Amino acid sequence: MEDGWSALAAQWSELWGSSGAPVHDALIAASGIRAGSRVLDVGCGSGEFLRALGAVGARAVGIDPAPGMVEVARRVAPLADVRSGVAERLDWPDGSFDVVTAVNALQFADDTVETLGGFARVLAPGGSVAIANWAEGARNDLDAVEAAVAAADGVEPGPDGDLRVAGGLEAVLEESGFEVVTAGLVDVPWLVPDDETLVRGVLLGEDPSVLRELAPVVLAAARPFRVEGGYRLNNAYRFAVAKTVG
């Protein structure tokens, strides 16, 4: 999986990197990140959140398991300390950070509760975790397009994961020993300038023959989301911020 994301890192940054800006702003505000805050972003991807953290003066550190993502993130956020690493093994001493964040990353952990325990270990007393990921499919126009692609491939879309539904993030944080401070929804529209970008974004990583074959499916499913100058797909993320207890 890491090799796959490495190969897609530059395309991911181009097509999707800036789409998370509303989530980044929401997490910074909700967790009180400010100049001087020590922040670890787990699963930092192509580094756009690290760049946003740097813009408010935070001391940003990022890890990602995909070497290609690390390489891109170092270019996108040159002031951040970006390293290869996995969520399940954080190689920092106890109490190293004021905030640990994970955006669209926690769902990939082998054991969510154990991984959050590792987050707690590297937090200073009173530190916070700030987690965000896609909300349930019914809140995301993108899911309607992806469902059409899946149907064309003869695949039945799976159910929403536990972290995507209302209360899911809060439940796993409380199970992991955190006290939830706030939670909510963030609107995350995906603004797409043209048909080609839409197809490339939805079918990220597919080879040219698949792009040609499935482009009509993508465009037909996205027709309701056409606006002047391209497409607007209204999507949403759920987020939760919690503090260590004791």
HURA-V374378 format. One record per pair of residues at least 24 apart in sequence whose ideal C-beta (glycine too) atoms are under 6 Angstrom apart, sorted by the first residue. I is the first residue (numbers start at 1). J is the second residue. D is the distance in whole Angstrom. If there is no record, write none. Layout:
BEGIN
((I:J:D) (I:J:D))
END
This chain:
BEGIN
((2:65:5) (2:66:4) (5:66:4) (5:69:6) (6:66:5) (6:67:5) (6:68:3) (8:205:5) (9:46:6) (9:68:4) (9:69:5) (9:72:4) (12:46:6) (13:46:4) (13:72:5) (15:201:4) (17:46:5) (17:48:5) (19:190:5) (22:186:5) (22:188:5) (23:103:6) (23:132:5) (23:186:5) (23:237:5) (24:49:5) (24:52:4) (26:186:5) (26:239:6) (27:101:6) (27:130:4) (30:182:5) (30:241:5) (31:99:5) (31:128:5) (31:130:4) (31:241:5) (33:58:5) (33:99:6) (37:98:5) (38:97:5) (38:98:5) (39:99:5) (40:97:5) (40:100:5) (41:101:5) (42:87:5) (42:102:4) (42:105:6) (43:102:6) (43:105:3) (44:73:5) (45:69:5) (46:72:4) (46:73:6) (46:76:6) (47:73:3) (47:76:4) (47:77:4) (49:103:6) (50:77:4) (50:80:4) (51:76:6) (51:77:4) (54:79:5) (87:115:5) (88:115:5) (90:118:5) (90:122:5) (92:122:5) (94:121:6) (95:124:5) (96:122:5) (97:122:5) (97:123:6) (98:124:6) (98:127:5) (99:128:5) (100:129:5) (101:130:5) (102:131:5) (103:132:5) (104:133:5) (106:131:6) (107:133:6) (107:161:6) (107:163:5) (112:172:5) (113:175:6) (113:176:5) (116:176:4) (120:244:5) (123:244:5) (127:244:6) (128:241:6) (128:243:5) (129:242:5) (130:241:5) (131:169:6) (131:240:6) (132:237:5) (132:239:4) (133:163:5) (134:164:6) (135:164:6) (135:236:4) (135:237:6) (135:238:5) (136:160:4) (136:164:5) (136:165:5) (139:236:4) (140:235:4) (141:225:5) (141:233:4) (141:234:5) (142:233:5) (142:235:5) (145:202:6) (145:221:4) (145:222:5) (148:217:6) (148:221:4) (149:214:6) (149:217:6) (152:217:5) (169:238:6) (169:240:4) (170:240:5) (173:240:6) (173:242:4) (178:242:4) (179:242:6) (179:243:5) (179:245:5) (180:240:6) (180:242:5) (181:241:5) (181:242:6) (181:243:6) (182:241:5) (183:240:4) (185:236:5) (185:238:6) (186:237:5) (187:236:6) (188:235:5) (188:237:5) (189:232:6) (189:234:5) (190:233:4) (190:235:6) (191:232:6) (192:230:5) (192:231:4) (193:230:4) (194:230:6) (195:219:6) (198:222:6) (198:231:6))
END
